[in-house]
Amino acid sequence: METSKQSAPAAPDYAAIKTRQQATWASGDFGIIGTTLQIVGESLCEAVDLRAGERVLDVAAGNGNATLAAARRFAEVTSTDYVPHLLEQGRKRAEAERLTVQFEVADAENLPYGDGAYDVVLSTYGAMFAPNQSRTASELLRVTRSGGRIGLASWTPEGFIGDLFRVTGSFIAPPPGLASPMRWGTQQALDEWFGPHAREIRCERRMFNFRYRSAEHWIEIFRSYYGPTHKAFAALPPERQSALHVALIDLLSSSNRARGEGTLVVPGEYLETVIVKA
């Protein structure tokens, strides 16, 4: 009797996925959302015990929350992203505060810097979205000097953003074979990627509170400005857009700890991680 051979699943087309992702993050205007997350960059700089004069690289910096937090502590900061207009927003924010920062377009999976070039490498909700996860982790390690620190803020699978991506994914399927970005919010994945090259890995679960006027206000902002939500609505026909809207209202309402107060406060769990390179 003949047995059928099962072919191995095809590897994801990372180049094509990255092109689509870049277009996604360039859509809307993430800076509107990004500025609300500033406190996360401040917390991360304290977690890595950032020192004045240290060489800092902010990877997938968006509009510069960790960048600005590091520059305020008198570090020598290079801010990178693969979406130029987000870097331009970061540049304007730095100029407004009279902070000295170097802004450069760069891909988290192929950083154009030498081995051990930085004392501290940071990423807040940025590197976690690069499609080739192990490659990205290797690049963060490579550009960090021995004894230097890597600081990460990553949404957890169990938190609100994990729920948001599951709801959205039930309407718009993610690319086949692509691992969830929420893996960056798990100790297991971090140990796998960084453990063999780390002197120490410290993780702490934290909360960022999404504060909006209402669930409808949150949807209005995210549908207009947050790339993944913006693109999801745009890809759906009108009746499915309405169904996604209802699903998001349900998620936000069930997550709202200010119910009955006429406003929205949704805790979003994230993992704050400090890795000391061996």
PAZAPA-4460 file (N, C-alpha, C; in steps of 0.05 Angstrom, whole numbers, plus 32768, in hexadecimal, padded with zeros to 4 digits):
% residues 278
    n_x    n_y    n_z   ca_x   ca_y   ca_z    c_x    c_y    c_z   seq   type   mol
   8011   7FE8   8000   8000   8000   8000   8012   8019   8000     1      M     A
   800B   802B   7FEF   801B   8044   7FED   8012   8057   8003     2      E     A
   8026   8065   800F   801F   807A   8022   8026   8095   8016     3      T     A
   8014   80A7   801A   8018   80C2   800F   802D   80D1   8020     4      S     A
   803E   80DF   8012   8052   80EF   8020   8047   810B   8024     5      K     A
   804A   8115   803C   8042   8130   8042   8059   8143   803F     6      Q     A
   8056   8157   802E   806C   816A   802B   806D   817D   8042     7      S     A
   8085   8185   8048   8089   8198   805E   807D   81B2   8057     8      A     A
   8071   81C0   806B   8065   81DA   8064   807A   81EE   805A     9      P     A
   8072   81FD   8046   8084   8210   803A   808C   8225   804E    10      A     A
   80A5   822D   804D   80AE   8243   805F   80A0   825D   8057    11      A     A
   809A   826E   806B   808D   8287   8064   809F   8298   8051    12      P     A
   8092   82A7   8040   80A0   82B9   802E   80A5   82D3   803E    13      D     A
   80BB   82D4   804D   80C0   82EA   805F   80C2   8305   8050    14      Y     A
   80CE   8305   8039   80D1   831E   802A   80B5   8329   8022    15      A     A
   80A4   8318   8018   8089   8321   8011   8079   832A   8029    16      A     A
   807B   831B   803F   806D   8322   8058   8077   833D   8062    17      I     A
   8091   8341   8061   809C   835A   806B   8093   8372   805A    18      K     A
   8091   836E   8040   8087   8384   802F   806B   838B   8036    19      T     A
   805A   8377   803B   803E   837D   8043   803D   838A   805F    20      R     A
   804E   8380   8071   804F   838C   808C   8057   83A9   808B    21      Q     A
   806B   83AF   807B   8075   83CA   8079   805F   83DD   806F    22      Q     A
   804F   83D3   805B   8039   83E3   8051   8024   83E6   8067    23      A     A
   8020   83D1   8077   800C   83D2   808D   8014   83E8   80A1    24      T     A
   802D   83E7   80AA   8035   83FB   80BF   8038   8417   80B3    25      W     A
   803B   8419   8099   803C   8434   808D   8020   843F   8088    26      A     A
   800B   842E   808A   7FF0   8437   8086   7FE6   8444   80A0    27      S     A
   7FD0   8452   809E   7FC6   8460   80B5   7FDA   8474   80BE    28      G     A
   7FDE   8476   80D9   7FF3   8488   80E4   7FF9   847D   8100    29      D     A
   800B   846A   8102   8011   845D   811B   8019   8471   8130    30      F     A
   8025   8488   8128   802E   849B   813C   8018   84A5   814E    31      G     A
   7FFF   84A5   8145   7FE9   84AD   8155   7FE5   849A   816D    32      I     A
   7FE9   8480   8167   7FE8   846B   817C   8001   846C   818C    33      I     A
   8018   846E   817E   8032   846B   818A   8036   847F   81A1    34      G     A
   802D   8498   819E   8032   84AB   81B3   8024   84A4   81CD    35      T     A
   800F   8494   81CC   8001   848C   81E4   8011   8478   81F4    36      T     A
   8025   846B   81E7   8034   8455   81F3   804E   845F   81FF    37      L     A
   8052   8479   8201   806C   8484   820A   8076   8479   8225    38      Q     A
   8064   8475   8237   806B   846B   8252   807A   8450   8251    39      I     A
   8075   8440   823C   8082   8426   8239   809F   842A   8234    40      V     A
   80A7   843D   8222   80C3   8442   821D   80D1   844C   8236    41      G     A
   80C4   845D   8246   80D1   8467   825E   80D6   8450   8272    42      E     A
   80C2   843F   8275   80C5   8428   8287   80DB   8415   827E    43      S     A
   80DD   8411   8263   80F1   83FF   8259   810E   840A   825E    44      L     A
   8111   8423   825A   812C   842F   825F   8134   842C   827C    45      C     A
   8121   842E   828E   8127   842A   82AB   812D   840C   82B0    46      E     A
   811E   83FA   82A2   8122   83DE   82A7   813E   83D5   829E    47      A     A
   8149   83E1   8289   8164   83D9   8280   817A   83EA   828E    48      V     A
   8171   83FB   82A1   8183   840C   82B0   8195   841C   829E    49      D     A
   8189   842A   828B   8198   8439   8277   81A9   844F   8283    50      L     A
   81C2   8451   8279   81D5   8465   8284   81DB   847A   826F    51      R     A
   81DF   8492   8278   81E6   84A8   8267   8200   84A1   8258    52      A     A
   8200   84A7   823E   8218   84A2   822D   8219   8487   8220    53      G     A
   8206   8475   8228   8207   845A   821B   81FD   845C   81FE    54      E     A
   8207   844A   81EE   81FF   8448   81D2   81E6   8437   81D0    55      R     A
   81D0   8443   81C6   81B6   8436   81C6   81AB   8434   81AA    56      V     A
   81A0   841C   81A3   8193   8418   818A   8176   8411   8190    57      L     A
   8163   8421   8184   8147   841B   8186   813E   840E   816C    58      D     A
   8136   83F5   816D   812F   83E5   8156   8111   83E5   8151    59      V     A
   8108   83E9   8138   80EC   83EC   8132   80DF   8400   8144    60      A     A
   80EB   8418   8144   80E5   842C   8158   80CB   843A   8154    61      A     A
   80BE   8437   813D   80A5   8445   8138   80AB   8463   8139    62      G     A
   809A   8471   8148   809D   848E   814A   80AE   8496   8163    63      N     A
   80BB   8483   816F   80D1   848A   8180   80CD   848B   819E    64      G     A
   80BB   847A   81A9   80B7   847C   81C6   80CF   8474   81D6    65      N     A
   80DB   845D   81D1   80F3   8455   81DF   810B   8466   81D7    66      A     A
   810B   846F   81BE   8120   8482   81B5   8121   849B   81C6    67      T     A
   810A   84A8   81C9   8109   84C0   81D9   810F   84BB   81F6    68      L     A
   8105   84A5   8201   810B   849F   821D   8129   849C   8221    69      A     A
   8136   848F   820F   8153   848B   8211   8162   84A5   820E    70      A     A
   815A   84B5   81FB   8167   84CF   81F6   8164   84E2   820E    71      A     A
   814D   84E0   821B   8148   84F0   8233   815C   84E9   8249    72      R     A
   8166   84D1   8248   817A   84C8   825C   8196   84CC   8252    73      R     A
   8199   84DC   823D   81B4   84E5   8233   81C4   84CD   8227    74      F     A
   81B6   84BA   821D   81C3   84A4   820E   81C9   84AD   81F1    75      A     A
   81DA   849F   81E3   81E0   84A4   81C7   81CE   8491   81B7    76      E     A
   81B9   849C   81AC   81A3   848B   81A1   81A3   848B   8183    77      V     A
   81A0   8473   8178   8199   846F   815B   817E   8462   815A    78      T     A
   816B   846F   814C   8150   8467   814A   814B   845C   812E    79      S     A
   8140   8443   812C   813D   8436   8112   8121   842B   810E    80      T     A
   8118   842B   80F6   80FF   841E   80EE   8100   841A   80D0    81      D     A
   80EE   8409   80C5   80ED   8406   80A8   80D6   8416   809B    82      Y     A
   80C9   8427   80AC   80B5   8439   80A1   80BF   8455   80A4    83      V     A
   80C8   8462   808F   80D5   847C   8091   80C4   8492   809E    84      P     A
   80AA   8492   8098   809B   84A9   80A2   8097   84A7   80C1    85      H     A
   8099   848F   80CC   8099   848C   80E9   80B2   8497   80F5    86      L     A
   80C9   8492   80E8   80E2   849D   80F1   80E1   84BC   80F0    87      L     A
   80D4   84C6   80DC   80D2   84E4   80D9   80C2   84EF   80F0    88      E     A
   80AD   84E1   80F8   809E   84EA   8110   80B0   84EA   8129    89      Q     A
   80C0   84D4   812C   80D2   84D3   8143   80E6   84EA   8142    90      G     A
   80F0   84F0   812A   8103   8506   8127   80F7   8521   8130    91      R     A
   80DD   8526   8128   80D0   853F   8130   80CC   8540   814E    92      K     A
   80C5   8529   815A   80C2   8528   8177   80DC   852F   8185    93      R     A
   80F2   8523   817B   810C   8527   8187   8114   8545   8185    94      A     A
   810F   8550   816D   8116   856C   8169   8106   857E   817C    95      E     A
   80ED   8578   8180   80DC   8588   8192   80E7   8588   81AE    96      A     A
   80F4   8572   81B6   8100   8571   81D1   811D   8577   81D1    97      E     A
   8128   857F   81BA   8144   8586   81B7   8156   856F   81C0    98      R     A
   814F   8557   81B7   815E   853E   81BD   816E   8537   81A5    99      L     A
   8186   852D   81A9   8198   8524   8193   8194   8506   818E   100      T     A
   818A   84FF   8177   8185   84E3   8170   818C   84DF   8152   101      V     A
   8198   84C8   814C   819D   84C1   8130   8186   84AF   8127   102      Q     A
   8179   84B7   8111   8163   84A7   8106   816B   849A   80EC   103      F     A
   8167   8480   80E9   816F   8471   80D2   815B   845C   80CB   104      E     A
   8155   8459   80B1   8144   8443   80A7   8154   8429   80A9   105      V     A
   8148   8415   80B6   8155   83FB   80B9   8141   83E6   80BE   106      A     A
   8148   83CE   80B5   8137   83B6   80B8   8140   83A6   80D0   107      D     A
   812D   83A0   80E2   8133   8391   80FB   8141   8376   80F5   108      A     A
   813B   836A   80DD   8147   8350   80D7   8162   8352   80CA   109      E     A
   816B   836B   80C4   8184   836E   80B6   8190   838A   80BE   110      N     A
   8198   838C   80D7   81A1   83A6   80E2   81BC   83AD   80D6   111      L     A
   81BF   83C5   80CC   81D8   83CD   80BE   81ED   83D8   80D2   112      P     A
   81F2   83C9   80E7   8205   83D1   80FC   8217   83BA   8103   113      Y     A
   822F   83C2   810D   8243   83AE   8113   823C   839D   812C   114      G     A
   824A   8387   812E   8247   8376   8145   824F   8385   815F   115      D     A
   823E   8383   8173   8244   838F   818D   8245   83AE   818C   116      G     A
   8237   83BA   8179   823A   83D8   8176   822B   83E7   818B   117      A     A
   8219   83DB   819A   8208   83EA   81AD   8209   83DE   81C9   118      Y     A
   8207   83F0   81DD   8206   83E8   81F9   81EA   83DE   8200   119      D     A
   81D6   83EB   81F4   81BA   83E5   81FA   81AA   83E4   81DF   120      V     A
   819A   83D0   81DC   8188   83CE   81C5   816B   83CC   81CF   121      V     A
   815A   83DD   81C5   813E   83DF   81CF   812A   83D9   81B9   122      L     A
   8113   83CF   81C0   80FD   83CE   81AD   80E3   83CC   81BC   123      S     A
   80D1   83DF   81B7   80B6   83DE   81C4   80A1   83D8   81AF   124      T     A
   8096   83C0   81B1   8080   83B7   819E   8089   83BB   8181   125      Y     A
   80A2   83B6   817B   80AC   83BA   8160   80B9   83A2   8154   126      G     A
   80D0   8399   815F   80DD   8381   8155   80CB   8369   8156   127      A     A
   80B8   8368   8168   80A7   8351   816A   8096   834C   8151   128      M     A
   8093   8361   8140   8082   835E   8128   8093   8356   810F   129      F     A
   80AD   8355   8111   80BD   834C   80FA   80B6   832F   80F5   130      A     A
   80B3   8327   80DB   80A9   830C   80D5   80BC   82F5   80DD   131      P     A
   80D6   82F9   80D8   80EA   82E4   80DE   80F3   82E9   80FB   132      N     A
   80E7   82DC   810D   80EB   82E2   812A   8107   82DA   8133   133      Q     A
   8110   82C3   812C   812B   82BA   8136   8141   82CB   812A   134      S     A
   813D   82D3   8111   8150   82E5   8103   8151   8300   8112   135      R     A
   813A   830B   8119   8139   8324   8127   8147   8323   8142   136      T     A
   8141   830E   8151   814E   830A   816B   816D   8308   8167   137      A     A
   8176   82FA   8153   8193   82F8   814E   819F   8313   8148   138      S     A
   8191   8324   8139   819B   833E   8133   819D   8350   814C   139      E     A
   8189   834F   815D   818A   835E   8176   81A2   8356   8186   140      L     A
   81A6   833C   8188   81BE   8332   8197   81D8   833B   818A   141      L     A
   81D9   8339   816F   81F2   833E   8161   81FC   835A   8166   142      R     A
   81EA   836E   8165   81F3   838A   8167   81F7   8393   8184   143      V     A
   81F1   8382   8197   81F4   8388   81B4   8210   837E   81BD   144      T     A
   821E   838F   81CB   8239   8386   81D5   8236   8372   81EB   145      R     A
   824A   8363   81F0   824B   8350   8206   8247   8360   8220   146      S     A
   8234   8357   8231   822E   8365   824A   821A   837B   8246   147      G     A
   8213   8381   822D   81FE   8395   8227   81E2   838A   822C   148      G     A
   81CE   839C   822A   81B3   8394   8230   81A0   8398   8218   149      R     A
   818D   8385   8216   8178   8388   8202   815E   838B   8212   150      I     A
   814F   83A1   820D   8136   83A6   821A   811F   83A4   8207   151      G     A
   810B   8394   820E   80F4   838F   81FC   80DA   8393   820B   152      L     A
   80C7   839F   81FD   80AB   83A0   8206   809A   8392   81F1   153      A     A
   808D   837D   81F8   807F   836C   81E5   8063   8364   81F0   154      S     A
   804F   8367   81E0   8034   835F   81E8   8033   8341   81ED   155      W     A
   8024   8339   8201   8022   831C   8208   800A   830F   81F9   156      T     A
   800C   82F5   81F5   7FF5   82E7   81E7   7FDC   82E9   81F8   157      P     A
   7FDE   82EA   8212   7FC7   82E9   8224   7FBA   8304   8227   158      E     A
   7FC8   831A   821F   7FBF   8335   8224   7FAB   833F   820F   159      G     A
   7FA4   8358   8213   7F90   8364   8201   7F98   8365   81E4   160      F     A
   7FB2   836B   81DE   7FBA   836D   81C2   7FBB   8350   81B6   161      I     A
   7FC2   833C   81C6   7FBF   8321   81BD   7FA2   831A   81B5   162      G     A
   7F8F   8323   81C6   7F73   831F   81C0   7F6B   832E   81A7   163      D     A
   7F75   8347   81A4   7F6F   8357   818D   7F78   8349   8173   164      L     A
   7F91   833E   8173   7F9B   8331   815B   7F8B   8317   8155   165      F     A
   7F82   830A   816A   7F72   82F2   8165   7F57   82F9   8159   166      R     A
   7F4A   830E   8163   7F31   8317   8157   7F35   8320   813A   167      V     A
   7F49   8330   8135   7F4E   833A   811A   7F55   8322   8108   168      T     A
   7F65   830F   8112   7F6D   82F8   8103   7F56   82E6   80FB   169      G     A
   7F3F   82E7   810A   7F28   82D7   8103   7F19   82E3   80EA   170      S     A
   7F20   82FC   80E3   7F15   8309   80CC   7F29   830A   80B4   171      F     A
   7F42   830F   80BB   7F57   8311   80A7   7F6D   82FE   80B0   172      I     A
   7F71   82E7   80A2   7F84   82D3   80AB   7FA1   82DE   80A7   173      A     A
   7FB3   82D9   80BB   7FCF   82E1   80B8   7FDC   82D0   80A2   174      P     A
   7FF3   82D8   8099   8002   82C8   8084   8007   82AC   808E   175      P     A
   8004   8298   807D   8008   827C   8086   8025   8277   808E   176      P     A
   8027   8268   80A4   8042   8260   80AD   8050   8275   80BE   177      G     A
   8044   828C   80C2   8051   82A1   80D1   804A   829F   80EE   178      L     A
   805F   829F   80FF   805B   829C   811C   804F   82B6   8127   179      A     A
   803F   82B4   813C   8033   82CB   8148   8048   82DE   8154   180      S     A
   8045   82F8   814F   8058   830B   815C   8056   830A   817A   181      P     A
   8040   8300   8185   803C   82FF   81A2   804F   82EB   81AF   182      M     A
   805E   82DB   819F   8072   82C9   81AB   8087   82D9   81BA   183      R     A
   808C   82F2   81B1   809F   8303   81BE   8097   830A   81DB   184      W     A
   807D   8306   81E1   8073   830B   81FB   8073   82F2   820D   185      G     A
   8082   82DE   8205   8084   82C5   8215   80A0   82BF   821D   186      T     A
   80A3   82B6   8236   80BE   82AF   8240   80CA   8298   8230   187      Q     A
   80BA   8285   8227   80C4   826E   8218   80D2   8276   81FF   188      Q     A
   80C6   8288   81EF   80D3   8290   81D6   80EC   82A1   81DB   189      A     A
   80EB   82B2   81EF   8103   82C2   81F5   811A   82B1   81FF   190      L     A
   8114   829C   820E   8129   828A   8217   8135   827B   81FF   191      D     A
   8123   8274   81EC   812C   8265   81D4   813F   8277   81C3   192      E     A
   8137   8290   81BF   8147   82A1   81AD   815F   82AD   81BA   193      W     A
   815C   82B5   81D3   8171   82C5   81E0   8181   82B5   81F5   194      F     A
   8174   82A0   8200   8180   8291   8217   819D   8288   8212   195      G     A
   81A4   827C   81FB   81BF   8272   81F8   81D4   8288   81F7   196      P     A
   81CC   82A1   81F3   81DF   82B7   81F1   81DC   82CB   8207   197      H     A
   81CD   82C4   821C   81C6   82D8   8231   81D3   82D0   824B   198      A     A
   81DC   82E4   8259   81E5   82E1   8275   81CD   82E1   8287   199      R     A
   81B8   82EF   827F   81A0   82F2   8290   8189   82FB   827F   200      E     A
   8171   82F1   8285   8158   82FA   8278   8144   82FF   828F   201      I     A
   813B   8318   8290   8128   8320   82A5   810E   8328   8297   202      R     A
   80F8   831D   829F   80DE   8323   8293   80CA   832C   82A9   203      C     A
   80BB   8340   82A3   80A6   834A   82B5   808E   8351   82A5   204      E     A
   8077   8346   82AE   805E   834D   82A1   8054   8368   82AB   205      R     A
   804D   8379   8298   8044   8394   829E   802A   8399   8290   206      R     A
   801D   83AF   8297   8004   83B7   828B   8007   83D3   827F   207      M     A
   7FFE   83D6   8266   7FFA   83F1   825B   7FDB   83F4   8258   208      F     A
   7FD1   840A   8262   7FB4   840F   8262   7FAD   8420   8249   209      N     A
   7F9D   8414   8238   7F91   8423   8221   7F7A   8434   822C   210      F     A
   7F7D   844E   822A   7F69   8461   8235   7F5C   8471   821F   211      R     A
   7F43   846B   821A   7F34   8478   8205   7F19   8481   820F   212      Y     A
   7F0B   8491   81FF   7EF1   849C   8208   7EDC   8486   820A   213      R     A
   7EDE   8472   81F8   7ECB   845D   81F6   7ED6   8447   81E4   214      S     A
   7EC8   8430   81E2   7ED0   841C   81CF   7ECE   8426   81B3   215      A     A
   7EBA   8436   81AD   7EB7   8441   8192   7ECE   8454   818C   216      E     A
   7ED7   8463   819F   7EED   8475   819B   7F07   8465   8195   217      H     A
   7F0C   844F   81A4   7F23   843E   81A0   7F22   8434   8183   218      W     A
   7F0C   842A   817A   7F09   841F   815F   7F0E   8435   814A   219      I     A
   7F04   844C   814F   7F08   8463   813C   7F26   8469   8139   220      E     A
   7F34   846A   8150   7F51   8470   814F   7F60   8459   8142   221      I     A
   7F5C   8441   814B   7F6B   842A   8140   7F64   8424   8123   222      F     A
   7F4B   8427   811C   7F43   8422   8100   7F50   8437   80EE   223      R     A
   7F53   844F   80F7   7F5F   8464   80E7   7F7D   8463   80E6   224      S     A
   7F8A   845C   80FD   7FA7   8461   8100   7FB8   8449   8105   225      Y     A
   7FAD   8433   8110   7FBE   841C   8116   7FBE   8409   80FE   226      Y     A
   7FD6   8406   80F2   7FD9   83F8   80D9   7FCA   83DD   80D7   227      G     A
   7FCE   83CA   80EA   7FC1   83B0   80E7   7FA2   83B2   80E8   228      P     A
   7F97   83C3   80F9   7F7A   83C7   80FB   7F70   83D6   80E2   229      T     A
   7F7E   83EA   80DA   7F77   83FA   80C2   7F76   83E8   80AA   230      H     A
   7F8A   83D7   80A6   7F8B   83C6   808F   7F76   83B0   8090   231      K     A
   7F70   83A6   80A8   7F5C   8391   80AB   7F41   839B   80A2   232      A     A
   7F39   83B2   80AB   7F1F   83BE   80A3   7F1F   83C3   8085   233      F     A
   7F35   83CE   807A   7F35   83D4   805E   7F33   83BC   804C   234      A     A
   7F3C   83A4   8056   7F3C   838C   8046   7F21   837E   8046   235      A     A
   7F0E   8386   8057   7EF5   8378   805A   7EDE   8386   804C   236      L     A
   7ECB   8377   8042   7EB3   8383   8036   7EA2   8390   804D   237      P     A
   7E8F   83A2   8046   7E81   83B1   805A   7E74   83A0   8070   238      P     A
   7E68   8389   8069   7E5A   8379   807D   7E6E   836D   8091   239      E     A
   7E85   8365   8087   7E9A   835A   8099   7EA7   8370   80A9   240      R     A
   7EA9   8388   809E   7EB3   839E   80AE   7EA0   83A3   80C6   241      Q     A
   7E87   83A1   80C2   7E73   83A5   80D8   7E76   838F   80ED   242      S     A
   7E7B   8376   80E3   7E7E   8360   80F6   7E98   8363   8106   243      A     A
   7EAE   836C   80FA   7EC7   8371   8108   7EC2   8387   811D   244      L     A
   7EB4   839C   8115   7EAE   83B2   8128   7EA0   83A7   8141   245      H     A
   7E8C   8396   813D   7E7D   838B   8153   7E8F   8379   8164   246      V     A
   7EA0   8369   8158   7EB2   8358   8167   7EC6   8368   8178   247      A     A
   7ECF   837F   816D   7EE1   8390   817C   7ED3   839E   8193   248      L     A
   7EBA   83A6   818E   7EAA   83B2   81A4   7EA7   839E   81BB   249      I     A
   7EA2   8385   81B4   7E9F   836F   81C8   7EB9   836C   81D8   250      D     A
   7ED0   836B   81C9   7EEA   8367   81D6   7EF0   837F   81E9   251      L     A
   7EEC   8397   81DF   7EF2   83AE   81EF   7EE0   83B0   8207   252      L     A
   7EC7   83AA   8204   7EB4   83AC   821A   7EBA   8398   8230   253      S     A
   7EC1   837F   8227   7EC8   836B   823B   7EE2   8370   8249   254      S     A
   7EF4   8380   823D   7F0E   8386   8248   7F0F   83A0   8258   255      S     A
   7EFA   83AF   8256   7EF9   83CA   8262   7EF6   83C9   8280   256      N     A
   7F0A   83D4   828E   7F08   83D4   82AC   7EFA   83ED   82B6   257      R     A
   7EF2   83FE   82A4   7EE3   8417   82AB   7EC6   8415   82A3   258      A     A
   7EBB   83FD   82A1   7E9F   83F9   829A   7E8D   8408   82AD   259      R     A
   7E79   8415   82A1   7E66   8424   82B1   7E6E   8440   82B7   260      G     A
   7E87   8447   82AF   7E91   8462   82B3   7E90   8474   829A   261      E     A
   7E87   8468   8284   7E85   8478   826C   7E9F   847D   825E   262      G     A
   7EB3   846D   8263   7ECD   8470   8256   7ED9   8454   8252   263      T     A
   7EF2   8453   8247   7EFF   843A   8241   7F1B   8439   824D   264      L     A
   7F20   8425   825D   7F3B   841F   8267   7F3F   8401   8264   265      V     A
   7F50   83FA   8251   7F55   83DE   824B   7F73   83D7   8251   266      V     A
   7F78   83C6   8265   7F94   83BF   826B   7F9E   83AD   8255   267      P     A
   7FB6   83B3   824B   7FC4   83A3   8237   7FDD   8398   8242   268      G     A
   7FDE   837E   8247   7FF5   8372   8253   800C   8370   823F   269      E     A
   8025   8376   8249   803D   8372   8238   8053   8368   824A   270      Y     A
   8067   835C   823D   807E   8351   824A   8096   8364   8247   271      L     A
   809F   836E   825D   80B7   837F   825D   80CF   836D   8263   272      E     A
   80E2   836D   8250   80F8   8359   8251   8113   8368   8250   273      T     A
   8125   8360   8261   8140   8369   8260   8153   8351   825D   274      V     A
   8163   8351   8248   8175   833B   8242   8192   8346   8244   275      I     A
   81A2   833A   8255   81BE   8341   8257   81CE   832E   8246   276      V     A
   81DB   8338   8232   81EA   8327   8220   8203   831C   822D   277      K     A
   8208   8302   8228   8220   82F5   8234   8239   8300   8227   278      A     A
***
